[in-house]
Amino acid sequence: MEHIPSEVFLVVLVVAIVIALSSVSDRLGIAPPLILMLVGVGISFLPFVTPIEIKPEWILMVILPPLLYGAALAIPTVDFRRDFSAVGGLAVFLVVASALIMGLIIHWIIPDVSLAYGIALGAILSPTDAAATTIARRLGVPSRVSIILQGESLLNDATALVLLRSAIAAAAATAGSVSVWKVAGDFLWAALAAAAIGAVIGWLGVRVRRLIHESAGTTAMSFLIPFLAFIPAELVHASGLVAVVAAGLVAAQKGPKHLDARQRLSEQANWHTVEYILEGAVFFIMGLELKKFILDVHQSSESLWAGLGIAALALFIITVLRGGFIAGLVKATQHTSSKKIERSEKLKDVDLDLALSKRDELLMERRAHLKARLSNWDNTEERKAHRLEYFTTLAQRYIADAEYLIRQPLGFKEGSLLIWGGMRGVVTLAAAQTLPAATPHRSLMILIAFFVAAGSLVIQGGTLGWAVKGLGLDGMDVEPEGEWERLQNELKQGAKDWKQPETKPVPDALVPLAKLRAQRAVLLELRSTGTYSSSCLAHALNELDAEELGLQIRLHQGD
């Protein structure tokens, strides 16, 4: 080939630099995203480097879907469920409040920017970044804080992008007004339709991958799923990013049940590689783009220092707003948690069998016209046993949730980390670049978005480790004493309880594999109730997968 496109050199260079700087940052004790962004800024100002601008579509449609999908695969679904109300509050109400208040302030500071465009910039600056939360995870924040930060960053993009789209449409309209009902309707459709599409795609993806016996094929199919969820959601004007997250959560929940060890371990390793490269690349590219933004501001006769000042003010305001919201959230969560813990203590002493019998007697008295049907139900022992098992599972889950709240409290210290760990990142920058060309002070607004994102990463990300240590929260994620031993005993009992099927006996050579799968069934049942910590369950699942893979290899060699 006589000519190699410059884009090829850029891709190779970016990947090589990500690998090199990630290794160096570990030795220096600096979070990789920070050093990658700063080095990108430095390289962008070298005399022989031409200004670089990456189309926002590449970030929002090509890079973010696999990043969000990989993050959703890794998040413990049980813990995510436990704090979903907190996540929802941060992802919806805080983003909306921050966007509206920032819109008013931007409109007041820059009168040429209408309120609608001010709200658009507020929506751009409001969401936290999924890739930026890797900084918090690597710095050892308590797992519950990390789960809330991850969940918030996975979902708040939908709120921000719907607000951004609605504000831009309102600014372009003659009246220039924002319809609250239209925005609310758009958001509900974007969230609910996307969640439904993503859940279906995630479920179908697991089912299809189950039919593919080659690990390379099932991993390749896994790489397609985020885009298969994203595209149809966007085509019906729902949130493609929420669809991707929903698909990832469903795949994480269903995968261990339907996929074998080789498929899971291969997928896990490959997704870690994809995340490693993409997370590093987005921050490095973000740094490379600074020169282009500064040149655009100079060409438009805007003030670079004005942009820096407004960004500093904006970062301060959204941090204060976040602090106020989280203070109320922590107080409400503590009240809810104390009630749940109190109820769980009472529930431990309840005889569910007796309670269900009493409830049935009461139903019989109140609903005489259903007496025959209820009598038939009660006379069916199998149905009674099934119903008792169902309510027992619910009770166990409730008690396990309460024990989790005791083990992982959300108090002032944890709330402080939630405030400081909410960093902006590449989503803020990419969203800013989608502002229409006719937007007043567009170059300045993009530069403000960059300074807010970069300042958030450097100031908050650079000091988060000190905050964790200063608050005394480092090393807080300790598994309950004896938890691992108890779990191992339950899994061993699962293997002992396994029996040969009467209709189709398992060959002797496959019995160890069948017992391993019986243990996995026990593990997945325990995961559904949340009886053990997510880290303990994940460790046990990885061990079972490794053991199963070893058995499969030995059986294959024996053939």
DAPE-V939229 format. One record per backbone hydrogen bond with DSSP energy under -0.5 kcal/mol. NH is the residue of the N-H (numbers start at 1). CO is the residue of the C=O. If there is no record, write none. Layout:
nh->NH co->CO
nh->NH co->CO
//
This chain:
nh->5 co->3
nh->8 co->5
nh->9 co->5
nh->10 co->6
nh->11 co->7
nh->12 co->8
nh->13 co->9
nh->14 co->10
nh->15 co->11
nh->16 co->12
nh->17 co->13
nh->18 co->14
nh->19 co->15
nh->20 co->16
nh->21 co->17
nh->22 co->18
nh->23 co->19
nh->24 co->20
nh->25 co->21
nh->26 co->22
nh->27 co->23
nh->28 co->24
nh->29 co->25
nh->30 co->25
nh->34 co->31
nh->35 co->31
nh->36 co->32
nh->37 co->33
nh->38 co->34
nh->39 co->35
nh->40 co->36
nh->41 co->37
nh->42 co->38
nh->43 co->39
nh->44 co->40
nh->45 co->41
nh->45 co->42
nh->46 co->43
nh->49 co->46
nh->50 co->48
nh->52 co->288
nh->58 co->55
nh->59 co->55
nh->60 co->56
nh->61 co->57
nh->62 co->57
nh->62 co->58
nh->63 co->58
nh->64 co->59
nh->66 co->62
nh->67 co->63
nh->68 co->64
nh->69 co->65
nh->70 co->66
nh->71 co->67
nh->72 co->68
nh->73 co->69
nh->74 co->70
nh->75 co->71
nh->80 co->76
nh->81 co->77
nh->82 co->78
nh->83 co->79
nh->84 co->81
nh->87 co->83
nh->88 co->84
nh->89 co->85
nh->90 co->86
nh->91 co->87
nh->92 co->88
nh->93 co->88
nh->94 co->89
nh->95 co->90
nh->96 co->92
nh->97 co->93
nh->98 co->94
nh->99 co->95
nh->100 co->96
nh->101 co->97
nh->102 co->98
nh->103 co->99
nh->104 co->100
nh->105 co->101
nh->106 co->102
nh->107 co->103
nh->108 co->104
nh->109 co->105
nh->110 co->106
nh->111 co->109
nh->113 co->110
nh->114 co->112
nh->118 co->114
nh->119 co->115
nh->120 co->116
nh->121 co->117
nh->122 co->118
nh->123 co->119
nh->124 co->120
nh->125 co->121
nh->126 co->122
nh->127 co->123
nh->129 co->423
nh->133 co->129
nh->134 co->131
nh->135 co->132
nh->136 co->132
nh->137 co->133
nh->138 co->134
nh->139 co->135
nh->140 co->137
nh->141 co->136
nh->146 co->142
nh->147 co->143
nh->148 co->144
nh->149 co->145
nh->150 co->146
nh->151 co->147
nh->152 co->148
nh->153 co->149
nh->154 co->150
nh->155 co->151
nh->155 co->152
nh->156 co->152
nh->158 co->155
nh->159 co->155
nh->160 co->156
nh->161 co->157
nh->162 co->158
nh->163 co->159
nh->164 co->160
nh->165 co->161
nh->166 co->162
nh->167 co->163
nh->168 co->164
nh->169 co->165
nh->170 co->166
nh->171 co->167
nh->172 co->168
nh->173 co->169
nh->179 co->177
nh->180 co->178
nh->183 co->179
nh->184 co->180
nh->185 co->181
nh->186 co->182
nh->187 co->183
nh->188 co->184
nh->189 co->185
nh->190 co->186
nh->191 co->187
nh->192 co->188
nh->193 co->189
nh->194 co->189
nh->194 co->190
nh->195 co->191
nh->196 co->192
nh->197 co->193
nh->198 co->194
nh->199 co->195
nh->200 co->196
nh->201 co->197
nh->202 co->198
nh->203 co->199
nh->204 co->200
nh->205 co->201
nh->206 co->202
nh->207 co->203
nh->208 co->204
nh->209 co->205
nh->210 co->206
nh->211 co->207
nh->211 co->208
nh->212 co->208
nh->212 co->209
nh->213 co->211
nh->218 co->214
nh->219 co->215
nh->220 co->216
nh->221 co->217
nh->222 co->218
nh->223 co->219
nh->224 co->220
nh->224 co->221
nh->225 co->221
nh->226 co->222
nh->227 co->224
nh->228 co->224
nh->229 co->225
nh->230 co->226
nh->231 co->227
nh->232 co->228
nh->233 co->229
nh->234 co->230
nh->235 co->231
nh->236 co->232
nh->237 co->234
nh->238 co->233
nh->239 co->190
nh->240 co->238
nh->243 co->239
nh->244 co->240
nh->245 co->241
nh->246 co->242
nh->247 co->243
nh->248 co->244
nh->249 co->245
nh->250 co->246
nh->251 co->247
nh->252 co->248
nh->253 co->249
nh->254 co->250
nh->255 co->251
nh->256 co->252
nh->257 co->254
nh->258 co->254
nh->259 co->255
nh->264 co->260
nh->265 co->261
nh->266 co->262
nh->267 co->263
nh->268 co->264
nh->269 co->265
nh->270 co->266
nh->271 co->267
nh->272 co->268
nh->273 co->269
nh->274 co->270
nh->275 co->271
nh->276 co->272
nh->277 co->273
nh->278 co->274
nh->279 co->275
nh->280 co->276
nh->281 co->277
nh->282 co->278
nh->283 co->279
nh->284 co->280
nh->285 co->281
nh->286 co->282
nh->287 co->283
nh->288 co->284
nh->289 co->285
nh->290 co->287
nh->293 co->289
nh->294 co->290
nh->295 co->291
nh->296 co->292
nh->297 co->293
nh->298 co->294
nh->299 co->295
nh->300 co->296
nh->301 co->298
nh->302 co->297
nh->304 co->302
nh->307 co->303
nh->308 co->304
nh->309 co->305
nh->310 co->306
nh->311 co->307
nh->312 co->308
nh->313 co->309
nh->314 co->310
nh->315 co->311
nh->316 co->312
nh->317 co->313
nh->318 co->314
nh->319 co->315
nh->320 co->316
nh->321 co->317
nh->322 co->318
nh->323 co->319
nh->324 co->320
nh->325 co->321
nh->326 co->322
nh->327 co->323
nh->328 co->324
nh->329 co->325
nh->330 co->326
nh->331 co->327
nh->332 co->328
nh->333 co->329
nh->334 co->330
nh->335 co->331
nh->336 co->332
nh->337 co->333
nh->338 co->334
nh->339 co->335
nh->340 co->336
nh->341 co->337
nh->342 co->338
nh->343 co->339
nh->344 co->340
nh->345 co->341
nh->346 co->342
nh->347 co->343
nh->348 co->344
nh->349 co->345
nh->349 co->346
nh->350 co->347
nh->352 co->350
nh->355 co->351
nh->356 co->352
nh->357 co->353
nh->358 co->354
nh->359 co->355
nh->360 co->356
nh->361 co->357
nh->362 co->358
nh->363 co->359
nh->364 co->360
nh->365 co->361
nh->366 co->362
nh->367 co->363
nh->370 co->367
nh->371 co->368
nh->374 co->370
nh->375 co->371
nh->376 co->372
nh->377 co->373
nh->378 co->374
nh->379 co->375
nh->380 co->376
nh->380 co->377
nh->381 co->379
nh->384 co->380
nh->385 co->381
nh->386 co->382
nh->387 co->383
nh->388 co->384
nh->389 co->385
nh->390 co->386
nh->391 co->387
nh->392 co->388
nh->393 co->389
nh->394 co->390
nh->395 co->391
nh->396 co->392
nh->397 co->393
nh->398 co->394
nh->399 co->395
nh->400 co->396
nh->401 co->397
nh->402 co->398
nh->403 co->399
nh->404 co->400
nh->405 co->401
nh->406 co->402
nh->407 co->403
nh->408 co->404
nh->411 co->409
nh->415 co->411
nh->416 co->412
nh->417 co->413
nh->418 co->414
nh->419 co->415
nh->420 co->416
nh->421 co->417
nh->422 co->419
nh->423 co->421
nh->429 co->425
nh->430 co->426
nh->431 co->427
nh->432 co->428
nh->433 co->429
nh->434 co->431
nh->435 co->432
nh->439 co->436
nh->442 co->439
nh->445 co->441
nh->446 co->442
nh->447 co->443
nh->448 co->444
nh->449 co->445
nh->450 co->446
nh->451 co->447
nh->452 co->448
nh->453 co->449
nh->454 co->450
nh->455 co->451
nh->456 co->452
nh->457 co->453
nh->458 co->454
nh->459 co->455
nh->460 co->455
nh->460 co->456
nh->461 co->456
nh->462 co->458
nh->463 co->459
nh->463 co->460
nh->464 co->460
nh->467 co->463
nh->468 co->464
nh->469 co->465
nh->470 co->466
nh->471 co->467
nh->472 co->469
nh->473 co->468
nh->474 co->468
nh->476 co->473
nh->478 co->476
nh->483 co->480
nh->486 co->482
nh->487 co->483
nh->488 co->484
nh->489 co->485
nh->490 co->486
nh->491 co->487
nh->492 co->488
nh->493 co->489
nh->494 co->490
nh->495 co->491
nh->496 co->492
nh->497 co->493
nh->498 co->494
nh->498 co->495
nh->510 co->507
nh->511 co->507
nh->511 co->508
nh->514 co->510
nh->515 co->511
nh->516 co->512
nh->517 co->513
nh->518 co->514
nh->519 co->515
nh->520 co->516
nh->521 co->517
nh->522 co->518
nh->523 co->519
nh->524 co->520
nh->525 co->521
nh->526 co->522
nh->527 co->523
nh->528 co->524
nh->529 co->525
nh->530 co->526
nh->531 co->526
nh->537 co->533
nh->538 co->534
nh->539 co->535
nh->540 co->536
nh->541 co->537
nh->542 co->538
nh->543 co->539
nh->544 co->540
nh->545 co->541
nh->546 co->542
nh->547 co->543
nh->548 co->544
nh->549 co->545
nh->550 co->546
nh->551 co->547
nh->552 co->548
nh->553 co->549
nh->554 co->550
nh->555 co->551
nh->556 co->552
nh->557 co->553
nh->558 co->554
nh->559 co->555
//
